């Protein structure tokens, strides 16, 4: 698996505060192990603050921002969760546009936990089948998606492949599936 993502650059979009740290770091490691190049994208330069649930954890250096970089620089997109991260991102038009551009270009997107809130805001879930943290079930259904309670859901209907996952307990399966999807 060490070269599956060789020459592939994967964007990880995170808010300045509120990203569930493990939902950033574990998929990041999976991309690196597969030979890919993960890059941290945010709405502001500098550093983002990771969280372990409600507690501050580590900080991470931002590689680029959504107003500087576009989807053309990346082969795929990962949206980590946490409650605050996607709630912040869905209120930033430039972040929503960054996400939507991956769908418009037919590039794969992976989202975990509460991250589908950003997908709803981008208007890209209608007719798709997703999983998420259970409290998003109604939001996703109201946006026209089918919600399932699965560790990982890969939806290939629509312009691109969309991979979703429920929670930190599903991170091993999420990372493995993301590498497979991004390698195709």
Beta strands, then each sheet from edge to edge (+ up, - down):
strand 1: 9-13
strand 2: 17-20
strand 3: 37-42
strand 4: 47-52
strand 5: 55-61
strand 6: 64-65
strand 7: 76-79
strand 8: 108-112
strand 9: 129-130
strand 10: 146-147
strand 11: 152-155
strand 12: 162-165
sheet 1: 6+ 3+ 1+ 7+ 8+ 12+ 11-
sheet 2: 2+ 4+ 5-
sheet 3: 9+ 10+
end
